[in-house]
Amino acid sequence: MKCIVPPLTWLWGGEEVPPETLAEVMAEPIKVYLTFNNQEWIPGPDFKYHDHRVVRVAYAHTFMGETAEPEQRETDWLAEQPEEELPEDITEEDLQKREEEKQKVAETESEESTTVAKRKGYRLFVHGKGFLKAEAITAKFTWDDKVSRTGECVYKNQGMLAAQIPDMGAEVPEGDHLLSVEVSLNGQQFSSQNVSFLYRSVDPNLTEEDLKKMDEEDAKGAKKPAGKKK
């Protein structure tokens, strides 16, 4: 038997849940009862409403291209990645510095993801909040509210997932386009933060070897030093 979890507002007769009550409701399990005759009710498993958010996207450069140990690279790609633990004796000053450094990295990665286009098959990290380890973690990639494709995600930790850019098909014209990324933890309800990255739609006749050469040329271009201003 399959059931669709109703919106939380149903428990309030279609009205929005009062803000002062929302946190308490999200923390407490919801009781579920089933009936086949509208008279006798059978208790079912409890569940909790859970909210997750997508914050930004970062390209997973270290998991692309050729490496000395490709098998280890794939093992690392599929493995969970524990969140960084802070030293117990860290000072407020050091904590602030660490947070500022993390923020700079996040801003750099976010800027890259919206200015440097990547094609189908490229790997990326989806950063967010409230991710849960589940069997049906799905990323949905959408272009201009017209074309959507989904793909499985790899759970890394509660703040990060790993995914691969899908082939958006011939409906997306060749060239660079912004795609939005949303995440579902159950394959049904998706996030709605509309976080985007730059996608490159390529000639479908290109071979995998052609695509690798394209990646290499892009990488070389990114490493070239900026010219002197005249």
C-alpha positions in Angstrom: 0.0 0.0 0.0 1.3 3.5 -0.9 0.1 6.7 0.6 1.0 10.3 -0.2 1.9 12.5 2.7 -0.6 15.4 2.7 0.5 19.0 3.2 1.0 20.0 6.8 -1.8 22.6 6.4 -4.4 19.8 6.1 -4.0 19.2 9.8 -5.1 22.8 10.3 -8.1 22.7 8.1 -6.3 24.2 5.1 -4.9 27.1 7.1 -1.2 28.0 7.5 0.4 26.6 10.6 1.1 29.3 13.2 4.9 30.1 13.3 5.0 29.6 17.0 3.6 26.1 16.6 5.5 25.0 13.5 8.8 24.0 15.2 6.9 21.9 17.8 4.9 20.2 15.1 8.0 19.4 13.0 9.7 17.8 16.1 6.8 15.6 17.1 5.8 12.4 15.2 2.5 12.4 13.4 0.1 9.5 14.2 -1.3 7.6 11.3 -4.4 5.4 11.3 -5.9 3.3 8.4 -9.4 2.2 7.9 -11.1 -0.1 5.3 -14.7 0.5 6.5 -14.6 4.0 8.0 -15.4 2.4 11.4 -12.4 0.5 12.6 -9.0 2.2 12.6 -5.7 0.4 12.5 -2.6 2.2 13.8 0.1 2.6 11.2 3.7 3.8 11.6 4.4 7.3 12.8 6.3 9.8 10.7 7.6 13.3 11.0 7.3 16.2 8.6 10.8 17.3 7.5 12.0 20.4 5.7 15.2 20.5 3.6 16.7 23.3 1.6 19.1 23.6 -1.4 21.6 26.5 -0.8 24.1 26.3 -3.6 25.9 24.2 -6.2 29.6 23.5 -6.6 31.4 21.6 -9.3 33.1 18.4 -8.2 36.3 18.9 -10.2 38.4 16.3 -8.2 35.9 13.6 -9.3 36.3 14.3 -13.0 38.9 13.3 -15.6 41.6 10.8 -15.4 43.3 10.0 -12.1 46.1 7.7 -10.9 43.6 5.6 -8.9 40.2 5.7 -10.7 38.7 2.9 -8.6 39.5 4.8 -5.3 38.0 7.9 -6.9 34.7 6.1 -7.5 34.8 4.6 -4.0 35.2 8.1 -2.5 32.5 9.5 -4.7 29.9 7.0 -3.3 31.1 7.2 0.3 29.6 9.4 2.9 31.7 12.4 3.9 31.5 13.3 7.6 31.0 16.9 8.4 34.0 18.8 9.8 34.1 18.6 13.6 35.4 21.6 15.5 38.2 21.3 18.1 36.8 21.5 21.6 39.4 24.2 22.5 38.7 26.4 19.5 38.5 30.1 20.4 35.8 32.5 19.2 38.4 34.3 17.1 39.5 31.1 15.3 35.9 30.0 14.8 35.1 33.3 13.2 38.2 33.0 10.9 37.2 29.5 9.9 33.6 30.6 9.1 34.9 33.5 7.0 37.2 31.2 5.1 34.3 28.8 4.4 32.1 31.7 3.3 34.8 32.8 0.8 35.1 29.3 -0.6 31.3 29.0 -0.9 31.1 32.4 -2.7 33.9 31.4 -5.2 32.3 28.0 -5.9 28.8 29.6 -6.4 30.2 32.2 -8.8 32.0 29.6 -10.8 28.8 27.4 -11.0 26.9 30.3 -12.6 29.6 31.7 -14.9 31.4 28.5 -16.1 29.2 26.1 -18.0 29.4 22.3 -17.6 28.0 19.6 -19.9 26.1 16.4 -19.4 28.0 13.9 -17.3 29.8 16.4 -15.2 29.7 15.9 -11.4 28.6 18.4 -8.9 27.9 18.8 -5.2 24.5 20.2 -4.0 25.0 22.0 -0.7 22.0 22.6 1.6 20.4 22.0 4.9 18.4 19.1 6.4 19.3 16.3 4.0 18.5 12.9 5.3 20.0 9.5 4.2 17.2 7.8 2.2 16.8 5.4 -0.6 15.1 7.8 -3.0 17.1 11.0 -2.9 16.5 12.6 -6.3 17.8 15.7 -8.0 15.5 17.5 -10.5 17.2 19.6 -13.2 14.9 22.1 -15.0 15.5 24.5 -17.9 13.1 27.4 -18.3 10.2 25.5 -16.7 10.0 23.6 -20.0 12.3 20.6 -19.7 13.1 18.6 -16.6 15.3 15.6 -16.0 15.9 13.7 -12.7 18.9 11.8 -11.4 19.9 9.9 -8.3 21.9 11.6 -5.6 24.7 10.3 -3.4 24.2 11.2 0.3 27.4 12.7 1.6 26.1 14.3 4.9 23.2 16.3 6.1 24.6 19.4 4.3 25.8 18.0 1.0 24.7 15.6 -1.8 26.6 14.5 -4.9 24.9 14.3 -8.3 25.7 14.1 -12.0 24.4 16.5 -14.6 22.0 14.6 -16.9 21.6 14.8 -20.6 18.8 17.4 -20.9 18.0 16.3 -24.5 17.5 18.0 -27.8 14.7 20.2 -26.4 17.4 22.4 -24.9 19.2 24.3 -27.7 23.0 24.0 -28.0 24.7 26.6 -25.9 24.9 27.7 -22.3 21.7 27.8 -20.2 20.9 28.2 -16.5 19.3 25.0 -15.0 17.6 25.0 -11.6 18.3 22.2 -9.2 15.8 20.9 -6.6 16.1 17.9 -4.3 13.6 15.3 -3.1 14.2 13.0 -0.2 11.3 10.7 -1.1 11.0 11.0 -4.9 7.8 13.0 -4.6 8.1 16.4 -2.9 10.9 18.6 -4.1 12.6 21.7 -2.6 11.7 25.0 -4.1 14.7 27.4 -3.7 15.4 27.7 -7.4 19.2 27.4 -7.1 20.8 27.4 -10.6 24.0 26.6 -12.4 25.2 27.1 -15.9 24.7 24.1 -18.2 26.2 23.6 -21.6 24.0 21.8 -24.1 26.3 20.1 -26.7 25.9 18.5 -30.1 24.4 15.0 -29.4 26.7 13.5 -32.0 29.8 14.2 -30.0 31.5 11.1 -28.6 32.7 10.7 -25.1 36.2 11.3 -26.3 35.1 14.6 -27.9 33.5 15.6 -24.6 36.7 14.8 -22.7 38.7 17.0 -25.1 36.2 19.8 -24.5 36.7 19.5 -20.8 40.5 19.6 -21.2 40.3 22.7 -23.3 38.0 24.4 -20.8 40.4 23.5 -17.9 43.4 24.9 -19.9 41.5 28.1 -20.5 40.6 28.4 -16.8 44.3 28.1 -15.8 45.6 30.8 -18.2 46.7 33.9 -16.4 44.8 37.1 -17.1 46.4 39.4 -19.6 48.0 42.7 -18.4 45.8 45.7 -18.6 46.9 48.3 -21.1 
